């Protein structure tokens, strides 16, 4: 048996170790004041979301939602570069190739988490400081408050890797003003800083260096209502001194609204060619690099999602995710962009005209027993 002194030492040693283990955890979940705080903690991977992180965050949100002592939920990332740069695409690729369950489970559990955020009864504040793409958008955009900073870099670049803007993209993108969402979805255009607010993706803009103070003030709120939280965010928002220039897409909005309102990808391409302006030519170049299959799926996803509930959109997107896992372009896109980095994917089919309506219809078909159930 341990002598008493030794036993204390062992306990202290154990406590030290468990704290140390915590700091290396991929996601940190803590309760401070009235706030539940989720910290994405994979800075070297730009806080990319993997399935074990999803499996820790989901039950924690559900439990805080029921807890009368938790008044709000804050989510943020570590490392100063990214909030969350996306999902763990490489793991999904390997699983999909091997026919492993992760290719089904990852999307299923990720979309369930997106829905938990979208239906969360407690005010949910996402501090989207740094890179926020793909899966990181899904962790933030469906919550009540999204706080952007001058370091925020937003994009949904999925059509470049043979995927589509998922995580509820079919819900929030067509609801942005005009056809901006369609433009962002099809071209993967990147929005920076204050433009993330101007596009309607963020709800507030705060200088990055103010975030620790803002977080401290949020934690200190005593049994706040959603209005109290909004008021506090507004006081920080109006203090921001970052340049007040106009929206980066302002001068192109008329063109975006007319060019991207077409009913088919072929028609969008035709309109861009006929327009012939430097802006249209640039968009055409971008679109020509994307997976033709992804473009067609994406346009239909947004057109249908525009009048669907978030739950129905996520159910539809789950079907599309599994169609992409069965197909060719996703693996080829990941190879070209992330693995070999030669940036020259060989898409199959290689032209929009070769992607048949029947094929696209097939991607949207229910999966019976395997459908996502929310």
N, C-alpha and C positions, 0 to 999 in steps of 0.2 A: 504493500500500500504506500501511496505517496505521503511523505511528511507534509503537514499543513502548509509550510512555507512553499514547498515545491508545487503543491497543488495550486496555490494562488499564482505562482509563476506560470504554470502550464495554462491556466485559464487566461492570464494576461497575454501570453504568447498566442493563444488561440484567437483572442479578440483582435490582436494586432493583425494576425493573418487574415481573419475574415474581412477586416476593413480594407486590407491591402487587396484582397481578392476582388472586393467590390469595385475598386478604382479601375480594375482591368475588365470589368464586366462590359458586355456590348451595349447594354442599356441600363441606366441607373433609374430606379424608381424610388422616390422619397416623398415624404409628407412634411411640408414646412408651413407653419401657421395654418391658414385655412386652405392652402394650395397643395394639390398633388402635382409633383413635378416629374416629367419624363425627360431624361437626357439621353440622346442618342450618342453613344460613346465608341464609335469606330473611326476616329479622326483620320487614320491612315487610309481607310477605304472611303473617305469623304462621307462617313456615316451611312453608307449604303445599307439598306434594310434587308436582313436575312430572315429566314423562317423562325429561328429561335427568338429573335427580337420581337417579331409579330406575336409569338406565343406567350411572351412575357407582358407585352403592352396591352393586349386585348383584355385579359381577365382583370388587369389592374384598373383599366378605365371602367369596366363594368362594376368593380367593387367600389371605386370612388364615387361612382354615380349613385350608389345606394347609401353612401356614408353621410349621415347628417352633419358631420364635422368637416366635410370637404366641400368648399364653396366654388372652387374653380380648378381647372386643370391647365397646366402650362407645359408645352413641349418645346424643346430646343436641342441644338446639336453642340458638340464640343469641337475644339481645334481651330476655330476662327475662320476656316475656309468654306465650310459647307453646313447647311442645316441638314440636308440629306440629298445626295446626288442621284438617288434612284434605288431600284431593287437590285438584289444580288444576281444580276443577269447571268454571270458565268456559271454559277451553281445550277440555275434553271436550265441553261443550255446543256450542261453535262447530263443532267437528269433526263431531259427530254430525249437526248440522243440515246440514252441507255434504256428508255422506256420506264424510268423509275417514277415512283409516286410523287416525288417532289414537284414535278411539272404540273400535277393536278393540285396538290396540297398547297403549294406556295400561293398560287393565284386565288384559290378558294379562301384561304385564311387571311390573305392580304385584303381581299374585297370585303370580307366580314369585318375586318378592322376599319376599313374606310367607312362602312355603313355605321359602325359603332360611333365613330367620330361625327358622322352626319346626323345621327339621331341622339347624340349625347344630351342628357338633361342638364348637365352642369356646363356653365360657360367654359369654352375651350379656347385657349390662347396659344397660337403657334408663333414662335419668334423665328421668322424665316430669314435669318442672317446668313448670307453666303449662298452657295449653290443650292438651288431647290428645283430638282427635276424629277420627272417620272414618279416613282414611289414616294419621293419627298413631297410632291404636290398632293398626293393622296393622303398624306399624314397631316396636311395643313388646310387645304382649300375647303374642305367640307365643315370645318369648325366655325364657331361664331366669329372669332377674331384672328386675322392674319397680319402680323406686324412685320413690314419690310424695312430694310435699311439700305444705305447706299451700297452695301456689299451684296445685296440680293441679286442673284442671277437666276431667272426663271426660264425654263423651256420644257416642252414636251417633244423630245427629239425621236420618238419611236418609229416614225415612218422610215427613218434612215437605217434602222436595223431590222426591218421586216416585221415590225410589231405595229401597234396602233396606240393612240394616247388613252391608256386604260385608267385604272384607279378612279373611275367616275368621270373621266374626261368627257364622255358622252353626255354627262349631265351639266357640268359647269361651263364647258367651252361654248356650246351654242347659246348659252344664256348671257354671254358677255355682249357688250354693245355692238350693234351692226354685225359684220361678219368677221370681227377680229378673232374670235375663237376658231373659226374655220381656217383662217390664215395661219394662226399659230400651230394648229394641229397638222396641217398638210405640209407646211414648210419647216417646222421645228424652229422658227424664228425665236431668238433669245431676247428677253426683256430684262433691262437692268435697273436696279435702284428704284427711284420714284416712279418709273414707268410701269412697274409691277402694280403699284397703287392706281395709276391712271387707267390701266387696262381693266381695273375692277377685280383683280385677283387678290390683292392685299386690301385690308380695310383701313390700315393705319400705316404711317411712315414715321420712323424714329431714327435718330442718328445712332449708329452702331455702338458708340461709346456710352450711350445713355441706357443701354439694355440692362446692365447690372442694377442700376438705380430703379429702373422701371420694375424689374423683377422683385426687388426688395419691397417696393411700394405695393405691388400686387399681393405679395405674401402677407403684408401687414394689414390688409383690409379686413375689417371685422364683419363677419357674415354678410358679404357684399351681394347685391343683386346684379343681374346682367347690366343694368343701367349704371350702377356704381363703377363697374369695371370699364364700361364704355367711357364714362366721364374721365376716369384716370388715364386711359389710353389717349383720349382726346387732348388732355393737358400736355402730354408728352408730344403728341402729334403736332400741335400748333407751335411748340418750341423749336421744332426742327429747322436748322438753318441751311440745310442742303439746297443747292441751286434750284431755283423755281422755274426752270425752262419748260417749254411746252412738250407734250407727249410726242415721243419719237415717231409715232405712226400718224400724227395729226395730218401732215400734208398728203399722206397716201390714203386716208380713210375713205374718200370718195371712190377711189379706184378699188380698194379692198372690198368695199360693200357691193360694187357692181360686178367685179371680176369673180369674186368667190361666192356669188349667189346662184351660180349655175347649178343645174340638177344632176350633172354627171361630171366626172373627172375629164372626159374627152372634151366636154363643152367648156370647162374652165381653161384647159390648155388652149383650145381654139380662141377663146376670148383674150388670153394673154398674148398669143401670137398676133392677133388682129390689133391689139392695143399698141404694141411695139414701143412703148415708152421705156426709158432705162429701168424704171421700177418693174414693169411687167416682164421685161427681158430677164432681169435678175431672178424674179420668182420662177420663171420658166426653167432657167438653168438649175435652180435648186430642186424643183419638182422632178426634173428629168433624172436626178440622181437617186430619187427615192424608189422604194419597192412599189411597182405598179399595183400589186395585190394589196399592200398596206394602204395605198392611197384610196383605192376603191372601197375597201372595208371601212376606212376612217370617215370618208365623206358620208357613207350611209349611216354609220354609227352616230354621227353628230346630227344628221337630219332626223333620224328616228328618236334619238335621245332628247331632242329639243322639247318634246311633249310628253316625256316619261318621268315617272318618279325616280329618285336616286336608286331605290331597290330594284326597279325594273331595268334600269340602265346597267347596274352591276351584274344582274343576272344575264343580260345580253352580252356584256363584256366578258363574262366567264366563258360563255359559249365561243366567243371570238378568240379568247386566249388559248382554248383547247384546239381550235382550228389552226392557229398559228403553230402550236406544238406539233401538229400532225404534218405541217407543210414543209416547204423548203427554205423560204426566204428568211425566216427568223435565224436559222442556224448559219446561213450564208452571210447575213447582215452582221451578226455577232463576230463571225470569223474576220470579216473585212474591216470592221470598225474597232473591235476590242482585242482580238487575238493576234492576227497577222498584221493588223493596222495598215494594210496596203490601200485602204479606202477605195477599193474597186470591186464592190460586190457584183456577182453575176446573178442577176435576178431571173427567176423562172416562174411564170412567163416574163419576158423582157420588155414587153410593151403593153400599154393600157388596153389596147384593142384586143389583146390575146387573153385578158382576164374576163371570162364569160360571166354573164349575169347569173347563170346556174351555179357557177362555182361560188360566187359571192353569197347567193341565197343559202347555199349549203353551210357556209360558215356561221350563219345566224340561226340554224335549226336547233330546236331544243335537244337536250342531252338525256332526256328521260330521267332515270334514277340518278344520273350523275350531275343533273342541273344544280346550280348554286341555290341553296334555300336560305332565305334571310327572314 
